[in-house]
Amino acid sequence: MSVEMISVPAGSFKMGGGDIINRPDALPTHNVTISKDFLIAKEPVKYDLFAEFYREEYGADVDA
C-alpha cells in the first residue's frame, strides 16, 4: 500500500471569511497556528484504502 504524503509546515495563517450568504460557517475570520510540521495524504483516503490499511494493521475487517 502506498499513499503519497505532503508536508504541511508549522506556521500561522488566517482562516475563514469569504461568502457570508453561502458560507456563514466560515465566519468570523480567525488566526490558526500549526505548532509542528506534519504530513497529510495528498489525495483523500477512500474507504477501500483505509480498509486495506486496517486489515494490515489490526488483522480484522473494519466492519468486524
C-alpha positions in Angstrom: 0.0 0.0 0.0 1.4 3.4 -0.9 0.0 6.8 -0.1 1.7 10.0 -1.3 2.2 12.3 1.6 2.9 16.1 1.6 4.4 18.2 4.3 2.4 21.0 6.0 4.9 23.3 7.7 4.4 24.9 11.1 3.2 28.5 10.9 0.2 30.8 11.3 -2.5 31.9 8.9 -5.9 33.5 8.8 -8.8 31.0 8.3 -12.4 31.7 7.4 -14.1 34.7 5.9 -15.5 34.9 2.4 -19.1 34.4 1.3 -21.4 35.3 4.2 -24.5 34.2 2.2 -23.4 30.8 1.1 -20.7 30.0 3.7 -21.7 31.6 7.0 -19.9 28.8 8.8 -16.6 30.2 7.6 -17.0 33.3 9.7 -15.5 35.0 11.6 -12.0 35.1 10.2 -9.7 33.8 12.9 -6.0 33.1 13.4 -4.8 29.5 13.3 -1.3 28.3 14.4 0.2 25.0 13.5 2.9 24.4 16.1 4.6 21.4 14.4 5.2 20.3 10.8 3.0 17.3 9.9 2.4 15.0 6.9 -1.0 14.6 5.3 -2.2 12.4 2.3 -2.0 14.3 -1.0 -5.3 12.7 -2.1 -8.4 11.9 0.0 -8.2 8.4 1.6 -11.1 6.4 0.3 -12.8 3.6 2.2 -11.1 0.8 0.3 -7.6 2.1 1.0 -8.5 2.6 4.7 -10.0 -0.9 4.9 -6.7 -2.4 3.4 -4.7 -0.4 6.0 -6.9 -1.6 8.8 -6.7 -5.3 7.8 -2.9 -5.0 7.6 -2.6 -3.1 10.9 -5.2 -4.9 13.0 -5.8 -8.2 11.2 -9.5 -7.7 11.0 -12.1 -6.1 8.8 -13.2 -2.6 9.5 -16.8 -3.7 10.0 -16.0 -6.6 12.3 
